[in-house]
Amino acid sequence: MRIVEYGQENPECILLIHPSLVTWDYFENVVPLLQKHYHLLVPALPGYDLEDDSEFTSVEEIASRLADDILQKGVREVKAVYGCSMGGSIALKMAADGKLKARNYILDGGITPYQLPWILTRFIALRDFAMMALGKLGGEKVIVKAFSSTQFSEEDLRYVARIFRHCTYKTLFRTFDSCNNYKMPKETLRFSGKIHYWYAEKERKARDWDLKYMKKFIPETVFKCFKGMDHGDMALFYPERMAGELLKL
């Protein structure tokens, strides 16, 4: 797994894990604000690295491999593991595994495992995959309709279309199936590091199940709502706010 690094001269590390349908450069606006203070580790996750033909495997496998790769670099502890959406799933699984120590784990709109019967999880996985497959087949015209937010420029939409073209159908299916159904312990969890769950005001309803999961299984979670934002907006449109929040930890 390729890991892009910045600020290697700094002693403290922060791991930044991107969401699905983007690659590591999702963090390009926030990196210049943080690399002055931290050694940043930014993985290009399998299936979403435009420089290779890798496939997304599973949240469990990628979380384990990412921790191993960072440990091989001689990093034993990081100040924070930040993951957005799919990246939040990987961050939570890394916290549960405990291979790489972190003082803070931040799930920004992170996806938690569904607590539903198996047959319903299959239906949801197929529904989500069908939506993504339609985007891949339809190209930019379909993507423009799906991403109607005025914050996205034509260049942004072309970028998303490029990611869709790169991702295989196998990567798309595995991404949504695994993020919804990765294995976590069924008992109440407590970690040595602090768990934070961030969510945007405009995604509050969509994150209802995730918030309930965190409250039930990780009761010590620190929750924070960001007004005026939507899912995945922080790194793209509010990098100063994101950098400020990470510096405050």
Phi and psi restraints in degrees (value plus and minus 20) as a CYANA .aco file:
   2 ARG   PHI     -97.7   -57.7
   2 ARG   PSI     112.3   152.3
   3 ILE   PHI    -143.3  -103.3
   3 ILE   PSI      98.2   138.2
   4 VAL   PHI    -106.5   -66.5
   4 VAL   PSI     115.1   155.1
   5 GLU   PHI    -142.3  -102.3
   5 GLU   PSI     125.9   165.9
   6 TYR   PHI    -157.2  -117.2
   6 TYR   PSI     134.9   174.9
   7 GLY   PHI      40.6    80.6
   7 GLY   PSI      18.8    58.8
   8 GLN   PHI     -80.7   -40.7
   8 GLN   PSI     -38.2     1.8
   9 GLU   PHI     -95.6   -55.6
   9 GLU   PSI     -33.1     6.9
  10 ASN   PHI    -106.9   -66.9
  10 ASN   PSI     121.9   161.9
  11 PRO   PHI     -94.5   -54.5
  11 PRO   PSI     -53.3   -13.3
  12 GLU   PHI    -111.5   -71.5
  12 GLU   PSI     120.8   160.8
  13 CYS   PHI    -130.9   -90.9
  13 CYS   PSI     127.7   167.7
  14 ILE   PHI    -150.2  -110.2
  14 ILE   PSI     112.9   152.9
  15 LEU   PHI    -120.6   -80.6
  15 LEU   PSI     106.2   146.2
  16 LEU   PHI    -135.1   -95.1
  16 LEU   PSI      98.6   138.6
  17 ILE   PHI    -133.8   -93.8
  17 ILE   PSI     101.4   141.4
  18 HIS   PHI     -99.1   -59.1
  18 HIS   PSI     141.9   181.9
  19 PRO   PHI     -97.3   -57.3
  19 PRO   PSI    -197.6  -157.6
  20 SER   PHI     -96.4   -56.4
  20 SER   PSI     143.4   183.4
  21 LEU   PHI      44.1    84.1
  21 LEU   PSI      -2.6    37.4
  22 VAL   PHI    -159.9  -119.9
  22 VAL   PSI     157.8   197.8
  23 THR   PHI    -144.4  -104.4
  23 THR   PSI    -186.7  -146.7
  24 TRP   PHI     -80.0   -40.0
  24 TRP   PSI     -46.4    -6.4
  25 ASP   PHI     -94.0   -54.0
  25 ASP   PSI     -17.5    22.5
  26 TYR   PHI     -72.3   -32.3
  26 TYR   PSI     -48.6    -8.6
  27 PHE   PHI    -115.4   -75.4
  27 PHE   PSI      -6.1    33.9
  28 GLU   PHI     -83.1   -43.1
  28 GLU   PSI     -45.3    -5.3
  29 ASN   PHI    -100.9   -60.9
  29 ASN   PSI     -47.8    -7.8
  30 VAL   PHI    -114.0   -74.0
  30 VAL   PSI     -42.9    -2.9
  31 VAL   PHI     -76.3   -36.3
  31 VAL   PSI     -67.8   -27.8
  32 PRO   PHI     -80.8   -40.8
  32 PRO   PSI     -45.2    -5.2
  33 LEU   PHI    -101.8   -61.8
  33 LEU   PSI     -43.5    -3.5
  34 LEU   PHI    -123.6   -83.6
  34 LEU   PSI     -45.9    -5.9
  35 GLN   PHI     -89.0   -49.0
  35 GLN   PSI     -34.1     5.9
  36 LYS   PHI     -91.1   -51.1
  36 LYS   PSI     -43.3    -3.3
  37 HIS   PHI    -132.9   -92.9
  37 HIS   PSI     -47.7    -7.7
  38 TYR   PHI    -154.2  -114.2
  38 TYR   PSI     134.7   174.7
  39 HIS   PHI    -101.9   -61.9
  39 HIS   PSI      92.0   132.0
  40 LEU   PHI    -117.1   -77.1
  40 LEU   PSI     113.3   153.3
  41 LEU   PHI    -135.8   -95.8
  41 LEU   PSI      95.9   135.9
  42 VAL   PHI    -146.0  -106.0
  42 VAL   PSI      77.8   117.8
  43 PRO   PHI     -95.8   -55.8
  43 PRO   PSI     124.5   164.5
  44 ALA   PHI    -114.7   -74.7
  44 ALA   PSI      81.9   121.9
  45 LEU   PHI     -87.2   -47.2
  45 LEU   PSI     126.6   166.6
  46 PRO   PHI     -73.5   -33.5
  46 PRO   PSI     117.0   157.0
  47 GLY   PHI      72.2   112.2
  47 GLY   PSI     -39.7     0.3
  48 TYR   PHI    -144.0  -104.0
  48 TYR   PSI      -5.6    34.4
  49 ASP   PHI    -115.9   -75.9
  49 ASP   PSI      93.4   133.4
  50 LEU   PHI     -89.3   -49.3
  50 LEU   PSI     -28.6    11.4
  51 GLU   PHI    -115.9   -75.9
  51 GLU   PSI     -19.6    20.4
  52 ASP   PHI    -167.7  -127.7
  52 ASP   PSI     156.1   196.1
  53 ASP   PHI    -127.6   -87.6
  53 ASP   PSI      11.4    51.4
  54 SER   PHI     -86.2   -46.2
  54 SER   PSI     141.8   181.8
  55 GLU   PHI    -136.2   -96.2
  55 GLU   PSI     126.1   166.1
  56 PHE   PHI     -86.4   -46.4
  56 PHE   PSI     114.2   154.2
  57 THR   PHI    -121.9   -81.9
  57 THR   PSI     -94.3   -54.3
  58 SER   PHI    -182.4  -142.4
  58 SER   PSI     140.3   180.3
  59 VAL   PHI     -78.2   -38.2
  59 VAL   PSI     -63.7   -23.7
  60 GLU   PHI     -82.2   -42.2
  60 GLU   PSI     -68.7   -28.7
  61 GLU   PHI     -86.8   -46.8
  61 GLU   PSI     -62.2   -22.2
  62 ILE   PHI     -89.9   -49.9
  62 ILE   PSI     -59.1   -19.1
  63 ALA   PHI     -80.7   -40.7
  63 ALA   PSI     -64.1   -24.1
  64 SER   PHI     -86.2   -46.2
  64 SER   PSI     -65.6   -25.6
  65 ARG   PHI     -87.5   -47.5
  65 ARG   PSI     -58.7   -18.7
  66 LEU   PHI     -82.7   -42.7
  66 LEU   PSI     -64.6   -24.6
  67 ALA   PHI     -80.1   -40.1
  67 ALA   PSI     -64.4   -24.4
  68 ASP   PHI     -81.3   -41.3
  68 ASP   PSI     -63.7   -23.7
  69 ASP   PHI     -83.2   -43.2
  69 ASP   PSI     -58.4   -18.4
  70 ILE   PHI     -92.2   -52.2
  70 ILE   PSI     -59.9   -19.9
  71 LEU   PHI     -81.6   -41.6
  71 LEU   PSI     -55.7   -15.7
  72 GLN   PHI     -86.2   -46.2
  72 GLN   PSI     -41.4    -1.4
  73 LYS   PHI     -99.8   -59.8
  73 LYS   PSI     -23.5    16.5
  74 GLY   PHI      70.7   110.7
  74 GLY   PSI     -14.6    25.4
  75 VAL   PHI    -108.3   -68.3
  75 VAL   PSI     100.7   140.7
  76 ARG   PHI    -123.7   -83.7
  76 ARG   PSI     -44.2    -4.2
  77 GLU   PHI    -168.0  -128.0
  77 GLU   PSI     124.0   164.0
  78 VAL   PHI    -142.6  -102.6
  78 VAL   PSI     136.7   176.7
  79 LYS   PHI     -88.1   -48.1
  79 LYS   PSI     -60.4   -20.4
  80 ALA   PHI    -172.1  -132.1
  80 ALA   PSI     123.9   163.9
  81 VAL   PHI    -130.4   -90.4
  81 VAL   PSI      93.9   133.9
  82 TYR   PHI    -129.5   -89.5
  82 TYR   PSI     109.2   149.2
  83 GLY   PHI    -156.5  -116.5
  83 GLY   PSI     115.6   155.6
  84 CYS   PHI    -127.0   -87.0
  84 CYS   PSI     109.1   149.1
  85 SER   PHI      37.0    77.0
  85 SER   PSI    -132.3   -92.3
  86 MET   PHI     -76.0   -36.0
  86 MET   PSI     -60.4   -20.4
  87 GLY   PHI     -80.6   -40.6
  87 GLY   PSI     -51.2   -11.2
  88 GLY   PHI     -87.3   -47.3
  88 GLY   PSI     -55.8   -15.8
  89 SER   PHI     -81.0   -41.0
  89 SER   PSI     -65.0   -25.0
  90 ILE   PHI     -87.0   -47.0
  90 ILE   PSI     -59.1   -19.1
  91 ALA   PHI     -82.5   -42.5
  91 ALA   PSI     -61.8   -21.8
  92 LEU   PHI     -86.4   -46.4
  92 LEU   PSI     -60.6   -20.6
  93 LYS   PHI     -86.2   -46.2
  93 LYS   PSI     -56.7   -16.7
  94 MET   PHI     -83.5   -43.5
  94 MET   PSI     -58.4   -18.4
  95 ALA   PHI     -83.3   -43.3
  95 ALA   PSI     -62.2   -22.2
  96 ALA   PHI     -87.9   -47.9
  96 ALA   PSI     -57.6   -17.6
  97 ASP   PHI     -88.2   -48.2
  97 ASP   PSI     -60.3   -20.3
  98 GLY   PHI      53.7    93.7
  98 GLY   PSI      -5.1    34.9
  99 LYS   PHI     -88.4   -48.4
  99 LYS   PSI     -71.0   -31.0
 100 LEU   PHI    -119.7   -79.7
 100 LEU   PSI     101.7   141.7
 101 LYS   PHI     -98.8   -58.8
 101 LYS   PSI     118.9   158.9
 102 ALA   PHI    -159.5  -119.5
 102 ALA   PSI     122.4   162.4
 103 ARG   PHI    -100.4   -60.4
 103 ARG   PSI     -42.3    -2.3
 104 ASN   PHI    -162.8  -122.8
 104 ASN   PSI     116.7   156.7
 105 TYR   PHI    -139.0   -99.0
 105 TYR   PSI     102.2   142.2
 106 ILE   PHI    -135.8   -95.8
 106 ILE   PSI      99.9   139.9
 107 LEU   PHI    -124.6   -84.6
 107 LEU   PSI      89.4   129.4
 108 ASP   PHI    -117.5   -77.5
 108 ASP   PSI      81.0   121.0
 109 GLY   PHI      41.0    81.0
 109 GLY   PSI      11.8    51.8
 110 GLY   PHI     -85.1   -45.1
 110 GLY   PSI     125.0   165.0
 111 ILE   PHI    -112.6   -72.6
 111 ILE   PSI     103.5   143.5
 112 THR   PHI    -122.1   -82.1
 112 THR   PSI     139.6   179.6
 113 PRO   PHI     -86.0   -46.0
 113 PRO   PSI     117.4   157.4
 114 TYR   PHI     -83.4   -43.4
 114 TYR   PSI     121.4   161.4
 115 GLN   PHI    -126.3   -86.3
 115 GLN   PSI      46.2    86.2
 116 LEU   PHI    -152.5  -112.5
 116 LEU   PSI     140.3   180.3
 117 PRO   PHI     -79.3   -39.3
 117 PRO   PSI     130.1   170.1
 118 TRP   PHI     -74.5   -34.5
 118 TRP   PSI     -62.5   -22.5
 119 ILE   PHI     -83.9   -43.9
 119 ILE   PSI     -55.2   -15.2
 120 LEU   PHI     -90.2   -50.2
 120 LEU   PSI     -57.4   -17.4
 121 THR   PHI     -84.6   -44.6
 121 THR   PSI     -54.1   -14.1
 122 ARG   PHI     -85.2   -45.2
 122 ARG   PSI     -63.2   -23.2
 123 PHE   PHI     -82.5   -42.5
 123 PHE   PSI     -64.3   -24.3
 124 ILE   PHI     -85.2   -45.2
 124 ILE   PSI     -61.5   -21.5
 125 ALA   PHI     -81.5   -41.5
 125 ALA   PSI     -63.2   -23.2
 126 LEU   PHI     -87.1   -47.1
 126 LEU   PSI     -58.7   -18.7
 127 ARG   PHI     -82.5   -42.5
 127 ARG   PSI     -68.5   -28.5
 128 ASP   PHI     -83.5   -43.5
 128 ASP   PSI     -61.3   -21.3
 129 PHE   PHI     -83.2   -43.2
 129 PHE   PSI     -60.9   -20.9
 130 ALA   PHI     -80.8   -40.8
 130 ALA   PSI     -59.6   -19.6
 131 MET   PHI     -83.8   -43.8
 131 MET   PSI     -63.9   -23.9
 132 MET   PHI     -89.5   -49.5
 132 MET   PSI     -58.8   -18.8
 133 ALA   PHI     -82.5   -42.5
 133 ALA   PSI     -56.6   -16.6
 134 LEU   PHI     -83.7   -43.7
 134 LEU   PSI     -60.1   -20.1
 135 GLY   PHI     -83.4   -43.4
 135 GLY   PSI     -60.7   -20.7
 136 LYS   PHI     -86.6   -46.6
 136 LYS   PSI     -60.9   -20.9
 137 LEU   PHI     -91.5   -51.5
 137 LEU   PSI     -59.8   -19.8
 138 GLY   PHI    -102.0   -62.0
 138 GLY   PSI     -38.7     1.3
 139 GLY   PHI      50.0    90.0
 139 GLY   PSI    -171.8  -131.8
 140 GLU   PHI     -84.8   -44.8
 140 GLU   PSI     -52.1   -12.1
 141 LYS   PHI     -83.2   -43.2
 141 LYS   PSI     -63.4   -23.4
 142 VAL   PHI     -88.8   -48.8
 142 VAL   PSI     -60.2   -20.2
 143 ILE   PHI     -84.2   -44.2
 143 ILE   PSI     -59.5   -19.5
 144 VAL   PHI     -78.4   -38.4
 144 VAL   PSI     -60.9   -20.9
 145 LYS   PHI     -90.3   -50.3
 145 LYS   PSI     -56.7   -16.7
 146 ALA   PHI     -93.0   -53.0
 146 ALA   PSI     -58.7   -18.7
 147 PHE   PHI    -125.0   -85.0
 147 PHE   PSI      57.6    97.6
 148 SER   PHI    -107.1   -67.1
 148 SER   PSI     -22.3    17.7
 149 SER   PHI     -78.5   -38.5
 149 SER   PSI     116.3   156.3
 150 THR   PHI     -89.8   -49.8
 150 THR   PSI     -32.0     8.0
 151 GLN   PHI     -93.5   -53.5
 151 GLN   PSI     -40.8    -0.8
 152 PHE   PHI    -107.5   -67.5
 152 PHE   PSI     102.4   142.4
 153 SER   PHI    -103.0   -63.0
 153 SER   PSI     152.2   192.2
 154 GLU   PHI     -81.7   -41.7
 154 GLU   PSI     -56.8   -16.8
 155 GLU   PHI     -83.3   -43.3
 155 GLU   PSI     -60.9   -20.9
 156 ASP   PHI     -80.3   -40.3
 156 ASP   PSI     -63.7   -23.7
 157 LEU   PHI     -87.9   -47.9
 157 LEU   PSI     -55.3   -15.3
 158 ARG   PHI     -84.9   -44.9
 158 ARG   PSI     -56.5   -16.5
 159 TYR   PHI     -82.9   -42.9
 159 TYR   PSI     -66.7   -26.7
 160 VAL   PHI     -81.4   -41.4
 160 VAL   PSI     -60.8   -20.8
 161 ALA   PHI     -82.5   -42.5
 161 ALA   PSI     -57.4   -17.4
 162 ARG   PHI     -84.3   -44.3
 162 ARG   PSI     -61.2   -21.2
 163 ILE   PHI     -83.2   -43.2
 163 ILE   PSI     -63.8   -23.8
 164 PHE   PHI     -78.2   -38.2
 164 PHE   PSI     -63.6   -23.6
 165 ARG   PHI     -84.0   -44.0
 165 ARG   PSI     -56.0   -16.0
 166 HIS   PHI     -92.7   -52.7
 166 HIS   PSI     -60.4   -20.4
 167 CYS   PHI     -88.5   -48.5
 167 CYS   PSI     115.2   155.2
 168 THR   PHI    -101.2   -61.2
 168 THR   PSI     144.4   184.4
 169 TYR   PHI     -82.5   -42.5
 169 TYR   PSI     -54.2   -14.2
 170 LYS   PHI     -83.9   -43.9
 170 LYS   PSI     -63.0   -23.0
 171 THR   PHI     -82.1   -42.1
 171 THR   PSI     -64.4   -24.4
 172 LEU   PHI     -81.8   -41.8
 172 LEU   PSI     -65.8   -25.8
 173 PHE   PHI     -85.3   -45.3
 173 PHE   PSI     -67.3   -27.3
 174 ARG   PHI     -82.1   -42.1
 174 ARG   PSI     -57.3   -17.3
 175 THR   PHI     -78.3   -38.3
 175 THR   PSI     -74.3   -34.3
 176 PHE   PHI     -94.9   -54.9
 176 PHE   PSI     -55.9   -15.9
 177 ASP   PHI     -85.0   -45.0
 177 ASP   PSI     -65.4   -25.4
 178 SER   PHI     -92.2   -52.2
 178 SER   PSI     -60.9   -20.9
 179 CYS   PHI     -82.0   -42.0
 179 CYS   PSI     -51.4   -11.4
 180 ASN   PHI    -103.8   -63.8
 180 ASN   PSI     -37.7     2.3
 181 ASN   PHI    -157.1  -117.1
 181 ASN   PSI      -2.2    37.8
 182 TYR   PHI     -86.7   -46.7
 182 TYR   PSI     133.8   173.8
 183 LYS   PHI    -102.4   -62.4
 183 LYS   PSI     106.9   146.9
 184 MET   PHI    -152.6  -112.6
 184 MET   PSI     134.2   174.2
 185 PRO   PHI     -78.7   -38.7
 185 PRO   PSI     129.1   169.1
 186 LYS   PHI    -110.4   -70.4
 186 LYS   PSI     -22.7    17.3
 187 GLU   PHI    -119.7   -79.7
 187 GLU   PSI     150.5   190.5
 188 THR   PHI     -82.5   -42.5
 188 THR   PSI     114.1   154.1
 189 LEU   PHI    -131.3   -91.3
 189 LEU   PSI     122.0   162.0
 190 ARG   PHI    -155.7  -115.7
 190 ARG   PSI     117.5   157.5
 191 PHE   PHI    -140.9  -100.9
 191 PHE   PSI     139.5   179.5
 192 SER   PHI     -89.2   -49.2
 192 SER   PSI     -52.1   -12.1
 193 GLY   PHI    -110.5   -70.5
 193 GLY   PSI     141.6   181.6
 194 LYS   PHI    -101.9   -61.9
 194 LYS   PSI     118.1   158.1
 195 ILE   PHI    -122.3   -82.3
 195 ILE   PSI     107.5   147.5
 196 HIS   PHI    -137.9   -97.9
 196 HIS   PSI     117.1   157.1
 197 TYR   PHI    -139.6   -99.6
 197 TYR   PSI      92.1   132.1
 198 TRP   PHI    -120.4   -80.4
 198 TRP   PSI     124.2   164.2
 199 TYR   PHI    -169.8  -129.8
 199 TYR   PSI     132.7   172.7
 200 ALA   PHI    -108.2   -68.2
 200 ALA   PSI     126.9   166.9
 201 GLU   PHI     -74.6   -34.6
 201 GLU   PSI     -60.9   -20.9
 202 LYS   PHI     -97.7   -57.7
 202 LYS   PSI     -29.9    10.1
 203 GLU   PHI    -127.5   -87.5
 203 GLU   PSI      -9.0    31.0
 204 ARG   PHI     -75.3   -35.3
 204 ARG   PSI     -64.7   -24.7
 205 LYS   PHI     -86.5   -46.5
 205 LYS   PSI     -62.1   -22.1
 206 ALA   PHI     -84.7   -44.7
 206 ALA   PSI     -45.2    -5.2
 207 ARG   PHI    -115.9   -75.9
 207 ARG   PSI      -9.5    30.5
 208 ASP   PHI     -76.8   -36.8
 208 ASP   PSI     -68.3   -28.3
 209 TRP   PHI     -83.2   -43.2
 209 TRP   PSI     -58.8   -18.8
 210 ASP   PHI     -86.3   -46.3
 210 ASP   PSI     -61.0   -21.0
 211 LEU   PHI     -84.0   -44.0
 211 LEU   PSI     -61.6   -21.6
 212 LYS   PHI     -84.1   -44.1
 212 LYS   PSI     -59.7   -19.7
 213 TYR   PHI     -81.1   -41.1
 213 TYR   PSI     -67.7   -27.7
 214 MET   PHI     -82.9   -42.9
 214 MET   PSI     -61.2   -21.2
 215 LYS   PHI     -85.6   -45.6
 215 LYS   PSI     -55.2   -15.2
 216 LYS   PHI     -97.7   -57.7
 216 LYS   PSI     -68.4   -28.4
 217 PHE   PHI    -117.0   -77.0
 217 PHE   PSI     -42.4    -2.4
 218 ILE   PHI    -152.9  -112.9
 218 ILE   PSI      52.9    92.9
 219 PRO   PHI     -83.8   -43.8
 219 PRO   PSI     -37.8     2.2
 220 GLU   PHI    -106.4   -66.4
 220 GLU   PSI     -13.8    26.2
 221 THR   PHI     -78.4   -38.4
 221 THR   PSI     117.6   157.6
 222 VAL   PHI    -117.8   -77.8
 222 VAL   PSI      97.2   137.2
 223 PHE   PHI    -118.2   -78.2
 223 PHE   PSI     124.7   164.7
 224 LYS   PHI    -166.4  -126.4
 224 LYS   PSI     108.1   148.1
 225 CYS   PHI    -123.9   -83.9
 225 CYS   PSI     115.1   155.1
 226 PHE   PHI    -129.1   -89.1
 226 PHE   PSI      93.1   133.1
 227 LYS   PHI     -90.8   -50.8
 227 LYS   PSI     126.1   166.1
 228 GLY   PHI      58.1    98.1
 228 GLY   PSI     -21.5    18.5
 229 MET   PHI    -124.7   -84.7
 229 MET   PSI     144.1   184.1
 230 ASP   PHI    -144.5  -104.5
 230 ASP   PSI     157.8   197.8
 231 HIS   PHI     -77.5   -37.5
 231 HIS   PSI     105.0   145.0
 232 GLY   PHI      58.4    98.4
 232 GLY   PSI     -13.3    26.7
 233 ASP   PHI     -93.2   -53.2
 233 ASP   PSI     -48.2    -8.2
 234 MET   PHI     -74.1   -34.1
 234 MET   PSI     -79.6   -39.6
 235 ALA   PHI     -87.1   -47.1
 235 ALA   PSI     -52.8   -12.8
 236 LEU   PHI     -96.5   -56.5
 236 LEU   PSI     -68.4   -28.4
 237 PHE   PHI    -133.0   -93.0
 237 PHE   PSI     -34.8     5.2
 238 TYR   PHI    -151.7  -111.7
 238 TYR   PSI      32.7    72.7
 239 PRO   PHI     -82.2   -42.2
 239 PRO   PSI     -54.2   -14.2
 240 GLU   PHI     -84.1   -44.1
 240 GLU   PSI     -59.7   -19.7
 241 ARG   PHI     -86.0   -46.0
 241 ARG   PSI     -62.4   -22.4
 242 MET   PHI     -84.1   -44.1
 242 MET   PSI     -65.6   -25.6
 243 ALA   PHI     -81.6   -41.6
 243 ALA   PSI     -61.1   -21.1
 244 GLY   PHI     -83.2   -43.2
 244 GLY   PSI     -61.2   -21.2
 245 GLU   PHI     -85.0   -45.0
 245 GLU   PSI     -60.8   -20.8
 246 LEU   PHI     -89.8   -49.8
 246 LEU   PSI     -56.7   -16.7
 247 LEU   PHI     -86.3   -46.3
 247 LEU   PSI     -50.4   -10.4
 248 LYS   PHI     -95.6   -55.6
 248 LYS   PSI     -39.2     0.8
